[in-house]
Amino acid sequence: MADTVYSVHATRPDDVGTVEVIFGSEAEAREYARSRSLDDRVLSTSVTSFRVGRLGTRQSVAWFVEGDEQPRSFTRRLYPTD
């Protein structure tokens, strides 16, 4: 099992959503999040990394809106429960 995993979270207008899927590769997680952010009623998606079995290792990786990765200099948090 990989030591670092990447979760994808989707936010909808009527629901803050949940983690939808976990990937072993950042590239796969980013591509899924980019694609998922284009779906009807999805406001945004985010990718977060974690080290398996290690508390305090969660890190925001990327945030997508309508297929476009958003810049890191935004005021909104990537993961709504942070």
C-alpha positions in Angstrom: 0.0 0.0 0.0 1.2 3.5 -0.8 2.3 5.7 2.1 0.6 8.8 0.7 -2.9 8.8 -0.7 -5.1 11.5 -2.3 -8.8 12.1 -1.7 -11.2 13.9 -3.9 -14.1 15.9 -2.3 -17.0 17.4 -4.2 -19.1 20.4 -3.1 -22.7 20.9 -4.3 -25.1 23.8 -3.7 -27.3 21.8 -1.3 -24.6 19.7 0.3 -21.0 20.2 1.4 -20.4 16.7 0.2 -18.0 14.0 1.3 -14.8 12.3 0.1 -15.9 10.5 -3.0 -12.8 8.5 -3.8 -9.2 7.9 -2.8 -6.3 7.5 -5.2 -2.7 6.3 -4.8 -1.5 8.8 -7.3 -1.7 12.6 -7.3 -2.1 12.7 -11.1 -5.1 10.4 -11.0 -6.7 12.4 -8.2 -6.2 15.7 -10.0 -7.6 14.4 -13.3 -10.7 12.9 -11.5 -11.2 16.2 -9.6 -10.9 18.3 -12.7 -13.4 16.1 -14.6 -15.8 15.9 -11.7 -15.8 19.7 -11.3 -17.5 19.8 -14.7 -20.5 17.7 -13.6 -23.9 19.2 -13.3 -24.6 20.7 -9.8 -21.0 20.3 -8.6 -19.7 23.7 -7.5 -16.1 22.7 -6.9 -13.8 19.7 -6.1 -10.7 19.5 -4.0 -7.8 17.1 -3.7 -6.2 16.5 -0.3 -3.2 14.3 0.5 -2.7 12.2 3.6 0.0 9.9 4.9 -1.6 6.6 5.8 -1.6 6.1 9.6 -0.1 9.5 10.4 -2.1 12.1 12.2 -1.6 15.7 11.1 -0.4 15.0 7.6 -3.5 16.2 5.7 -2.5 18.8 3.1 -4.6 20.7 0.5 -3.2 19.9 -3.0 -5.6 21.4 -5.5 -9.1 23.0 -6.0 -11.1 23.0 -9.2 -14.1 25.0 -10.4 -15.6 24.2 -13.8 -12.6 22.2 -14.9 -10.1 24.9 -14.1 -7.5 24.6 -11.3 -7.8 27.6 -9.0 -4.8 29.6 -7.9 -3.2 28.9 -4.5 -3.7 32.6 -3.5 -7.4 32.3 -2.8 -9.2 33.0 0.5 -11.5 29.9 0.4 -10.2 26.8 2.1 -9.7 23.8 -0.2 -11.3 21.3 2.2 -14.5 22.6 3.8 -14.0 21.0 7.2 -10.5 22.5 7.9 
